[in-house]
Amino acid sequence: MQEDAAAGRSGRVDRVAFLDQLRRAPDVEAPDLVAVDATDRLLLDEAAAAIAVHPDGVLTVGDTHGALTLGAIALHGATGVRAHTDLRVAELALAANAERTGTTGFTVLPQLDATGARVVLVQAPKALDALREVAEVVAAGADPSVTVYVGGRVKHMVHAMNDVLGDSFTDVHATLARQKSRLLVATGPRPGEPSFPRSAEHPDLGVTVVAHGAAFAGTKVDLGTRALLSQLPAAGGGSAVDLGCGTGVLAVALARAGFDVLASDASAAAVASAAATAAANGVADRVRVTRDDALAGVEPGSVDLVVCNPPFHQGTTVHAGIADPLFAAAGRVLRPGGQLLTVYNSHLPHRAALRRLVGPTRQLSRDPRFTVTASTRL
């Protein structure tokens, strides 16, 4: 009866129309970036029968712009959907699309909690460790009857994903591909000891890194961060922001140099990792960590120094313009005379954007892979 009601409310004819209303905003808009992809559609179709049986037991994970959460409600009659996504901008896009479509009946989870879940829809994360942490949390908290649907583009679905899911579930199988997307379906949760967060010492840098599964680079210190570390002031004072802080390595270095540091990232996994990294290195009293979209909560003209190792990809899509909102945010929060120190892949055309969005920009170092620049706010 519930399935009939859901079908009557939305109807197969309205399915495309509903999803076509969704937009990426406030996320980056570009011709090669979409709000709803073939994986979203496949997940919703494959899970339709399970949602009809358990309409009040749906959890979505990694829903980039709301297609899974809102689609489960509007197309399949789900109620009380819980949604967790790592990126703050995805939460904002979900809220905007809910308002646009007039869809209600969901709760956003700041941290992943799978308690009692019966149907879990997952947009496959890029990193295997991120998928492993999701699998561990779901297996530990979901109902024993849970079915987990993990979807992604075929070219990004590697066999190691089966193995990762197989560590937490007794049965894992793949669906047929459709429009270059495929699902892995997992049942039979096997709860175990959580393996995240993880930590690693880096004696060469004198830092211990703590990381959750979805944190960029995990417990490693990536080469771009290392290049930027070599150009940070050895001593200083005043206020500094580690923008897009990741696991907080730069924030720790700034705190040790004498700055009062705000470590900010749009990723829930990153801010949890950065807080743990600051604590592990004894600088938690000098580092405040916040989850924010492009420093929206920071007063204009209030910061002396910003450091940034910006992303150059959106999920699995490479797009140079993704860094521009971060550069604009730095330009907004810096006081006159304040500086942005940033690192980026040497082939990327960021110099012009830095001059336009922050101010005069000079090169501090460059090699075939990475360029470090200093931009001064006028």
LUMKEKE-436485 format. One record per residue (C-alpha): residue number from 1; residue in one letter; x, y negated, z negated. Coordinates in Angstrom, 2 decimals. Example, Ala and Ser with C-alpha at 12.3 -4.5 7.8 and 13.67 -1.06 7.14 Angstrom:
<rs>
[r 1 "A" [12.30 4.50 -7.80]],
[r 2 "S" [13.67 1.06 -7.14]],
</rs>
This chain:
<rs>
[r 1 "M" [0.00 0.00 0.00]],
[r 2 "Q" [2.82 -2.37 -0.84]],
[r 3 "E" [4.52 -1.55 2.45]],
[r 4 "D" [1.30 -2.33 4.32]],
[r 5 "A" [0.99 -5.64 2.46]],
[r 6 "A" [4.55 -6.61 3.33]],
[r 7 "A" [4.00 -5.68 6.96]],
[r 8 "G" [0.80 -7.66 7.07]],
[r 9 "R" [2.44 -10.69 5.53]],
[r 10 "S" [5.41 -10.83 7.85]],
[r 11 "G" [4.71 -8.46 10.72]],
[r 12 "R" [7.27 -7.13 13.14]],
[r 13 "V" [6.58 -9.98 15.51]],
[r 14 "D" [7.52 -12.54 12.87]],
[r 15 "R" [10.79 -10.87 11.86]],
[r 16 "V" [12.95 -12.65 14.43]],
[r 17 "A" [11.12 -15.93 13.86]],
[r 18 "F" [11.72 -15.81 10.11]],
[r 19 "L" [15.44 -15.07 10.37]],
[r 20 "D" [15.86 -17.66 13.11]],
[r 21 "Q" [14.84 -20.36 10.62]],
[r 22 "L" [17.96 -19.79 8.54]],
[r 23 "R" [20.88 -22.18 8.78]],
[r 24 "R" [24.49 -22.19 7.54]],
[r 25 "A" [24.32 -25.62 5.87]],
[r 26 "P" [26.05 -26.78 3.75]],
[r 27 "D" [28.60 -24.28 5.06]],
[r 28 "V" [30.80 -25.04 8.07]],
[r 29 "E" [28.83 -25.20 11.33]],
[r 30 "A" [30.48 -24.11 14.59]],
[r 31 "P" [29.38 -22.40 17.81]],
[r 32 "D" [31.11 -19.13 16.84]],
[r 33 "L" [29.68 -19.07 13.28]],
[r 34 "V" [26.12 -17.91 12.60]],
[r 35 "A" [23.75 -17.87 9.62]],
[r 36 "V" [22.35 -14.41 10.41]],
[r 37 "D" [24.40 -11.73 12.13]],
[r 38 "A" [23.73 -8.24 13.49]],
[r 39 "T" [24.90 -6.71 10.21]],
[r 40 "D" [22.27 -8.63 8.22]],
[r 41 "R" [19.58 -7.36 10.59]],
[r 42 "L" [20.82 -3.77 10.46]],
[r 43 "L" [20.98 -3.78 6.66]],
[r 44 "L" [17.42 -5.07 6.40]],
[r 45 "D" [16.13 -2.50 8.90]],
[r 46 "E" [17.92 0.51 7.38]],
[r 47 "A" [16.92 -0.37 3.83]],
[r 48 "A" [13.27 -1.19 4.63]],
[r 49 "A" [11.87 2.16 3.48]],
[r 50 "A" [13.91 2.14 0.26]],
[r 51 "I" [12.80 -1.42 -0.54]],
[r 52 "A" [9.16 -0.39 0.00]],
[r 53 "V" [9.58 2.34 -2.64]],
[r 54 "H" [11.52 0.13 -5.09]],
[r 55 "P" [10.49 -3.47 -4.29]],
[r 56 "D" [11.48 -4.66 -7.77]],
[r 57 "G" [14.91 -2.99 -7.80]],
[r 58 "V" [16.76 -4.87 -5.05]],
[r 59 "L" [20.23 -6.35 -5.52]],
[r 60 "T" [22.11 -8.18 -2.76]],
[r 61 "V" [25.88 -8.67 -2.80]],
[r 62 "G" [27.86 -11.00 -0.54]],
[r 63 "D" [24.80 -12.46 1.16]],
[r 64 "T" [26.53 -15.23 3.09]],
[r 65 "H" [23.56 -17.50 3.84]],
[r 66 "G" [20.49 -15.80 2.38]],
[r 67 "A" [19.41 -13.47 5.16]],
[r 68 "L" [19.52 -10.34 2.97]],
[r 69 "T" [17.89 -11.86 -0.11]],
[r 70 "L" [15.19 -13.83 1.69]],
[r 71 "G" [14.68 -11.15 4.33]],
[r 72 "A" [14.09 -8.46 1.70]],
[r 73 "I" [11.38 -10.67 0.16]],
[r 74 "A" [9.69 -12.07 3.25]],
[r 75 "L" [9.97 -9.07 5.55]],
[r 76 "H" [9.78 -6.11 3.17]],
[r 77 "G" [7.86 -7.34 0.12]],
[r 78 "A" [10.70 -7.20 -2.41]],
[r 79 "T" [10.05 -8.92 -5.74]],
[r 80 "G" [12.49 -10.26 -8.29]],
[r 81 "V" [15.51 -9.79 -6.03]],
[r 82 "R" [18.84 -10.41 -7.74]],
[r 83 "A" [21.60 -11.92 -5.62]],
[r 84 "H" [25.31 -12.21 -6.29]],
[r 85 "T" [27.72 -13.78 -3.87]],
[r 86 "D" [31.31 -14.71 -4.45]],
[r 87 "L" [31.29 -18.10 -2.73]],
[r 88 "R" [29.52 -21.12 -4.16]],
[r 89 "V" [28.68 -22.41 -0.69]],
[r 90 "A" [26.77 -19.17 -0.03]],
[r 91 "E" [24.61 -19.85 -3.11]],
[r 92 "L" [23.93 -23.37 -1.82]],
[r 93 "A" [23.02 -22.03 1.63]],
[r 94 "L" [20.69 -19.46 0.05]],
[r 95 "A" [18.95 -22.21 -1.92]],
[r 96 "A" [18.64 -24.43 1.16]],
[r 97 "N" [17.23 -21.61 3.27]],
[r 98 "A" [14.80 -20.61 0.52]],
[r 99 "E" [13.47 -24.17 0.48]],
[r 100 "R" [13.39 -24.32 4.27]],
[r 101 "T" [11.34 -21.13 4.54]],
[r 102 "G" [9.29 -21.56 1.36]],
[r 103 "T" [10.58 -18.24 0.01]],
[r 104 "T" [10.68 -17.59 -3.74]],
[r 105 "G" [11.16 -14.54 -5.96]],
[r 106 "F" [14.90 -14.20 -6.44]],
[r 107 "T" [17.53 -14.88 -9.10]],
[r 108 "V" [21.15 -15.82 -8.47]],
[r 109 "L" [23.67 -13.96 -10.63]],
[r 110 "P" [26.85 -15.90 -11.49]],
[r 111 "Q" [28.55 -12.55 -12.15]],
[r 112 "L" [27.79 -9.23 -10.54]],
[r 113 "D" [25.40 -7.21 -12.71]],
[r 114 "A" [23.85 -4.07 -11.24]],
[r 115 "T" [21.84 -3.03 -14.29]],
[r 116 "G" [18.86 -0.95 -13.18]],
[r 117 "A" [19.34 -1.63 -9.45]],
[r 118 "R" [17.71 0.90 -7.09]],
[r 119 "V" [18.56 -0.62 -3.70]],
[r 120 "V" [21.81 -2.53 -3.16]],
[r 121 "L" [22.53 -4.40 0.09]],
[r 122 "V" [26.17 -5.38 0.57]],
[r 123 "Q" [27.80 -7.43 3.28]],
[r 124 "A" [31.16 -5.64 3.34]],
[r 125 "P" [33.89 -7.88 1.91]],
[r 126 "K" [37.11 -8.35 3.82]],
[r 127 "A" [39.33 -6.86 1.10]],
[r 128 "L" [39.17 -3.23 0.04]],
[r 129 "D" [39.78 -4.24 -3.58]],
[r 130 "A" [36.68 -6.45 -3.44]],
[r 131 "L" [34.64 -3.49 -2.22]],
[r 132 "R" [36.14 -1.27 -4.91]],
[r 133 "E" [35.15 -3.67 -7.68]],
[r 134 "V" [31.60 -3.90 -6.32]],
[r 135 "A" [31.39 -0.10 -6.12]],
[r 136 "E" [32.67 0.29 -9.68]],
[r 137 "V" [30.22 -2.25 -11.11]],
[r 138 "V" [27.25 -0.79 -9.23]],
[r 139 "A" [28.12 2.80 -10.15]],
[r 140 "A" [28.43 1.81 -13.81]],
[r 141 "G" [25.21 -0.18 -14.09]],
[r 142 "A" [22.71 0.85 -11.44]],
[r 143 "D" [19.91 3.37 -11.79]],
[r 144 "P" [21.15 6.94 -11.08]],
[r 145 "S" [18.82 7.01 -8.05]],
[r 146 "V" [20.42 3.94 -6.47]],
[r 147 "T" [21.15 3.76 -2.75]],
[r 148 "V" [23.90 1.40 -1.69]],
[r 149 "Y" [24.01 0.07 1.87]],
[r 150 "V" [27.32 -1.51 2.89]],
[r 151 "G" [27.34 -3.18 6.29]],
[r 152 "G" [29.92 -4.76 8.54]],
[r 153 "R" [31.11 -5.20 12.10]],
[r 154 "V" [32.43 -1.94 13.54]],
[r 155 "K" [35.85 -3.44 14.27]],
[r 156 "H" [36.25 -4.28 10.57]],
[r 157 "M" [34.86 -1.04 9.14]],
[r 158 "V" [37.88 1.13 8.34]],
[r 159 "H" [37.82 4.72 7.06]],
[r 160 "A" [39.42 3.59 3.81]],
[r 161 "M" [36.06 2.03 2.93]],
[r 162 "N" [34.56 5.53 2.81]],
[r 163 "D" [37.31 6.57 0.41]],
[r 164 "V" [36.76 3.53 -1.81]],
[r 165 "L" [33.03 4.21 -2.05]],
[r 166 "G" [33.73 7.91 -2.51]],
[r 167 "D" [35.65 7.16 -5.69]],
[r 168 "S" [32.44 5.82 -7.27]],
[r 169 "F" [29.69 7.80 -5.47]],
[r 170 "T" [29.21 11.50 -4.74]],
[r 171 "D" [27.82 11.06 -1.22]],
[r 172 "V" [28.92 8.55 1.41]],
[r 173 "H" [27.89 8.67 5.05]],
[r 174 "A" [27.93 6.31 8.02]],
[r 175 "T" [24.95 5.29 10.16]],
[r 176 "L" [24.98 4.99 13.91]],
[r 177 "A" [26.31 1.70 15.18]],
[r 178 "R" [23.96 -0.97 16.51]],
[r 179 "Q" [25.00 -4.20 18.20]],
[r 180 "K" [28.58 -3.54 17.07]],
[r 181 "S" [27.59 -3.23 13.39]],
[r 182 "R" [27.54 -0.15 11.20]],
[r 183 "L" [26.53 0.81 7.66]],
[r 184 "L" [27.98 3.06 5.01]],
[r 185 "V" [25.31 4.52 2.73]],
[r 186 "A" [26.32 5.69 -0.75]],
[r 187 "T" [24.30 7.62 -3.34]],
[r 188 "G" [25.02 9.53 -6.54]],
[r 189 "P" [26.86 7.00 -8.73]],
[r 190 "R" [29.84 8.28 -10.71]],
[r 191 "P" [30.52 5.74 -13.47]],
[r 192 "G" [34.15 5.39 -14.47]],
[r 193 "E" [36.54 3.06 -16.22]],
[r 194 "P" [36.72 -0.35 -14.47]],
[r 195 "S" [40.04 -1.03 -12.76]],
[r 196 "F" [39.60 -4.82 -12.58]],
[r 197 "P" [40.91 -7.30 -13.37]],
[r 198 "R" [44.44 -6.16 -12.58]],
[r 199 "S" [47.71 -7.88 -13.48]],
[r 200 "A" [51.26 -7.95 -12.18]],
[r 201 "E" [54.44 -9.69 -13.33]],
[r 202 "H" [56.61 -11.65 -10.89]],
[r 203 "P" [60.00 -12.07 -12.63]],
[r 204 "D" [61.38 -14.16 -9.74]],
[r 205 "L" [58.69 -16.78 -10.38]],
[r 206 "G" [58.31 -16.22 -14.10]],
[r 207 "V" [54.57 -15.74 -13.76]],
[r 208 "T" [52.03 -13.03 -14.50]],
[r 209 "V" [49.14 -12.92 -12.02]],
[r 210 "V" [45.71 -11.57 -13.00]],
[r 211 "A" [43.21 -10.85 -10.23]],
[r 212 "H" [39.72 -9.57 -9.61]],
[r 213 "G" [39.03 -7.61 -6.45]],
[r 214 "A" [37.82 -10.46 -4.24]],
[r 215 "A" [40.59 -12.89 -5.20]],
[r 216 "F" [42.78 -13.82 -2.24]],
[r 217 "A" [46.13 -11.96 -2.24]],
[r 218 "G" [45.18 -10.02 -5.38]],
[r 219 "T" [48.03 -9.80 -7.85]],
[r 220 "K" [50.58 -10.73 -5.17]],
[r 221 "V" [51.88 -14.25 -4.59]],
[r 222 "D" [51.37 -14.98 -0.89]],
[r 223 "L" [54.07 -16.61 1.21]],
[r 224 "G" [52.13 -19.85 1.65]],
[r 225 "T" [51.83 -20.28 -2.11]],
[r 226 "R" [55.54 -19.56 -2.48]],
[r 227 "A" [56.34 -22.25 0.10]],
[r 228 "L" [54.19 -24.77 -1.76]],
[r 229 "L" [55.63 -23.78 -5.15]],
[r 230 "S" [59.08 -24.75 -3.90]],
[r 231 "Q" [57.87 -28.32 -3.24]],
[r 232 "L" [55.95 -28.99 -6.47]],
[r 233 "P" [57.31 -31.61 -8.87]],
[r 234 "A" [59.49 -30.03 -11.56]],
[r 235 "A" [58.16 -32.49 -14.13]],
[r 236 "G" [55.26 -34.86 -14.24]],
[r 237 "G" [52.25 -36.11 -16.09]],
[r 238 "G" [48.72 -37.26 -15.50]],
[r 239 "S" [45.97 -35.30 -13.80]],
[r 240 "A" [46.40 -32.64 -11.15]],
[r 241 "V" [43.97 -30.43 -9.24]],
[r 242 "D" [44.72 -27.00 -7.82]],
[r 243 "L" [42.12 -27.11 -5.05]],
[r 244 "G" [41.14 -23.64 -3.85]],
[r 245 "C" [43.09 -22.28 -6.79]],
[r 246 "G" [42.81 -18.57 -6.03]],
[r 247 "T" [44.45 -16.68 -8.87]],
[r 248 "G" [45.83 -19.90 -10.37]],
[r 249 "V" [49.55 -19.54 -9.67]],
[r 250 "L" [49.91 -23.19 -8.62]],
[r 251 "A" [47.84 -24.31 -11.60]],
[r 252 "V" [50.21 -22.51 -13.96]],
[r 253 "A" [53.23 -24.19 -12.34]],
[r 254 "L" [51.62 -27.64 -12.63]],
[r 255 "A" [50.71 -27.07 -16.27]],
[r 256 "R" [54.27 -26.03 -17.05]],
[r 257 "A" [55.48 -29.21 -15.34]],
[r 258 "G" [53.41 -31.31 -17.75]],
[r 259 "F" [50.19 -32.04 -15.84]],
[r 260 "D" [46.68 -31.70 -17.16]],
[r 261 "V" [45.25 -29.35 -14.55]],
[r 262 "L" [41.85 -28.68 -13.08]],
[r 263 "A" [41.86 -25.38 -11.18]],
[r 264 "S" [38.89 -25.35 -8.81]],
[r 265 "D" [37.64 -22.76 -6.35]],
[r 266 "A" [34.37 -21.89 -4.65]],
[r 267 "S" [34.96 -18.20 -5.37]],
[r 268 "A" [33.62 -16.60 -8.55]],
[r 269 "A" [36.38 -13.99 -8.39]],
[r 270 "A" [39.01 -16.70 -8.02]],
[r 271 "V" [37.94 -18.78 -11.00]],
[r 272 "A" [37.72 -15.70 -13.23]],
[r 273 "S" [41.18 -14.70 -12.04]],
[r 274 "A" [42.65 -18.18 -12.50]],
[r 275 "A" [41.33 -18.44 -16.05]],
[r 276 "A" [42.86 -15.06 -16.87]],
[r 277 "T" [46.16 -16.00 -15.19]],
[r 278 "A" [46.37 -19.24 -17.18]],
[r 279 "A" [45.75 -17.32 -20.41]],
[r 280 "A" [48.30 -14.65 -19.52]],
[r 281 "N" [50.95 -17.35 -19.01]],
[r 282 "G" [50.18 -19.30 -22.17]],
[r 283 "V" [48.84 -22.46 -20.49]],
[r 284 "A" [45.09 -22.03 -20.99]],
[r 285 "D" [45.06 -25.22 -23.08]],
[r 286 "R" [46.41 -27.22 -20.11]],
[r 287 "V" [44.26 -25.66 -17.37]],
[r 288 "R" [40.51 -26.15 -17.01]],
[r 289 "V" [38.91 -23.82 -14.48]],
[r 290 "T" [35.70 -24.55 -12.59]],
[r 291 "R" [33.73 -23.05 -9.73]],
[r 292 "D" [32.86 -25.88 -7.41]],
[r 293 "D" [32.30 -26.58 -3.73]],
[r 294 "A" [34.93 -29.02 -2.47]],
[r 295 "L" [35.32 -30.78 -5.87]],
[r 296 "A" [31.71 -31.95 -5.86]],
[r 297 "G" [31.84 -32.45 -9.64]],
[r 298 "V" [35.03 -34.55 -9.73]],
[r 299 "E" [34.87 -38.35 -9.95]],
[r 300 "P" [36.21 -40.26 -6.93]],
[r 301 "G" [39.62 -41.88 -7.41]],
[r 302 "S" [40.32 -40.04 -10.66]],
[r 303 "V" [43.21 -37.68 -9.81]],
[r 304 "D" [46.96 -38.27 -9.50]],
[r 305 "L" [47.94 -35.11 -7.61]],
[r 306 "V" [46.11 -32.44 -5.60]],
[r 307 "V" [47.75 -29.26 -4.37]],
[r 308 "C" [46.05 -27.04 -1.84]],
[r 309 "N" [46.76 -23.81 0.04]],
[r 310 "P" [43.62 -23.94 2.21]],
[r 311 "P" [41.93 -20.99 3.93]],
[r 312 "F" [41.95 -20.73 7.70]],
[r 313 "H" [39.31 -18.03 8.04]],
[r 314 "Q" [35.61 -17.71 7.24]],
[r 315 "G" [35.21 -14.07 6.30]],
[r 316 "T" [36.81 -12.36 9.28]],
[r 317 "T" [36.46 -15.36 11.63]],
[r 318 "V" [39.48 -17.62 12.09]],
[r 319 "H" [38.51 -21.30 12.27]],
[r 320 "A" [40.92 -24.20 11.77]],
[r 321 "G" [38.17 -26.65 10.74]],
[r 322 "I" [37.38 -24.73 7.55]],
[r 323 "A" [40.14 -26.66 5.74]],
[r 324 "D" [38.77 -30.10 6.67]],
[r 325 "P" [36.18 -30.30 3.84]],
[r 326 "L" [38.97 -29.56 1.34]],
[r 327 "F" [41.18 -32.29 2.79]],
[r 328 "A" [38.24 -34.71 2.66]],
[r 329 "A" [37.58 -33.73 -0.96]],
[r 330 "A" [41.21 -34.40 -1.86]],
[r 331 "G" [41.05 -37.79 -0.18]],
[r 332 "R" [37.90 -38.64 -2.15]],
[r 333 "V" [39.18 -37.70 -5.64]],
[r 334 "L" [42.74 -39.07 -5.34]],
[r 335 "R" [43.46 -42.47 -6.83]],
[r 336 "P" [45.25 -45.01 -4.59]],
[r 337 "G" [48.87 -43.87 -4.36]],
[r 338 "G" [47.94 -40.31 -5.35]],
[r 339 "Q" [49.23 -37.43 -3.26]],
[r 340 "L" [47.95 -34.25 -1.67]],
[r 341 "L" [50.55 -31.52 -1.26]],
[r 342 "T" [49.36 -28.82 1.10]],
[r 343 "V" [50.70 -25.80 2.95]],
[r 344 "Y" [49.36 -24.32 6.15]],
[r 345 "N" [50.33 -22.05 9.02]],
[r 346 "S" [52.73 -24.02 11.20]],
[r 347 "H" [50.71 -23.47 14.38]],
[r 348 "L" [47.56 -25.09 12.95]],
[r 349 "P" [46.80 -28.71 13.94]],
[r 350 "H" [46.22 -29.96 10.38]],
[r 351 "R" [48.51 -32.99 10.45]],
[r 352 "A" [46.00 -35.19 12.30]],
[r 353 "A" [43.17 -34.19 9.96]],
[r 354 "L" [45.31 -34.94 6.90]],
[r 355 "R" [46.15 -38.41 8.19]],
[r 356 "R" [42.50 -39.10 8.97]],
[r 357 "L" [40.98 -37.68 5.79]],
[r 358 "V" [43.67 -38.52 3.21]],
[r 359 "G" [46.32 -40.92 4.48]],
[r 360 "P" [49.92 -41.14 5.78]],
[r 361 "T" [51.37 -37.65 5.92]],
[r 362 "R" [55.01 -36.54 5.92]],
[r 363 "Q" [56.57 -33.13 6.29]],
[r 364 "L" [58.35 -31.69 3.25]],
[r 365 "S" [59.37 -28.34 4.72]],
[r 366 "R" [58.73 -26.21 7.76]],
[r 367 "D" [59.61 -22.77 9.06]],
[r 368 "P" [58.10 -20.64 11.84]],
[r 369 "R" [55.27 -19.56 9.54]],
[r 370 "F" [54.48 -22.38 7.09]],
[r 371 "T" [54.55 -26.15 6.90]],
[r 372 "V" [54.31 -28.10 3.64]],
[r 373 "T" [53.22 -31.75 3.79]],
[r 374 "A" [52.61 -34.65 1.41]],
[r 375 "S" [49.73 -37.03 2.17]],
[r 376 "T" [49.37 -40.31 0.27]],
[r 377 "R" [46.05 -41.91 -0.48]],
[r 378 "L" [46.15 -45.61 0.39]],
</rs>
